[in-house]
Amino acid sequence: MTYLESSRTISESYTHSEGSSSKVQLPSREDTMITQQTVSTNSKDNKGRWSKEEDDKLKHAVEMYGNKKWKEIAMCVLGRSNVQCRYRWHNVLNPELVKGHWTKEEDDMLTAAVEKFGSKNWKQIAKCVVGRTNVQCLDRWYKSLNPELIKGLKGPWTPEEDDRLTQAVQ
């Protein structure tokens, strides 16, 4: 039984608690087909790499709608969902996004933000480090700046550690 058939069956058997029958407005066959096409076009069907054309369409749509109306934006980039568009914009295309090496000033801002907010609320922390995403901040903290990481370092490798590592790799 198709979605449309099951909807009709449900609507035909629907009654109020008082026993009076009520009709439910169902979408037409054409509306259902258009909705199904839109869902399949803008859903998970396109998980591959983004093309230059898609990036250009996304940039133009963000210029038109701003960076909040992701459903409308996704309608401009056929084959991509609103979630894909939002992620692509915020993590790849946004011209305010800073990529590459961290500066001493950024490290200081990150450290101050972690001291203020703790090491859980990365979205709030990222607001204090202009141009960096919450994922960039989290990675930088846990891979480079976390004092717990630094405390665990003993200094340069010993010859014994070199030998054990060499044997483990072979």
Residue pairs with C-beta under 8 A, 6 or more apart in sequence:
1 9
3 32
4 26
4 27
4 29
4 32
7 26
7 27
8 26
10 24
11 23
11 24
11 26
14 21
14 22
14 24
15 21
15 22
16 22
27 35
41 78
41 79
42 74
42 75
42 78
42 79
42 80
42 81
42 82
43 81
44 81
45 79
46 79
46 80
46 84
50 58
50 80
50 88
50 92
54 77
54 79
54 80
55 88
55 93
57 76
57 77
58 73
58 76
58 77
58 80
58 85
58 88
58 89
58 93
59 93
60 76
61 72
61 73
61 76
61 77
61 85
62 73
62 89
62 93
64 76
65 72
65 73
67 89
67 90
67 94
70 82
70 83
70 85
70 86
71 82
73 82
73 85
73 86
74 80
74 81
74 82
74 84
74 85
77 85
80 88
90 97
90 133
91 97
91 133
91 135
96 130
96 131
97 131
97 132
97 133
98 106
98 130
98 131
98 132
102 110
102 140
102 144
106 129
106 132
107 140
107 144
107 145
109 128
109 129
109 130
110 125
110 128
110 129
110 132
110 137
110 140
110 141
110 145
111 145
112 128
113 124
113 125
113 128
113 129
113 137
114 125
114 141
114 145
116 128
117 124
117 125
119 141
119 146
122 134
122 135
122 137
122 138
123 134
125 134
125 137
126 132
126 133
126 134
126 136
126 137
129 137
132 140
142 149
143 149
157 165
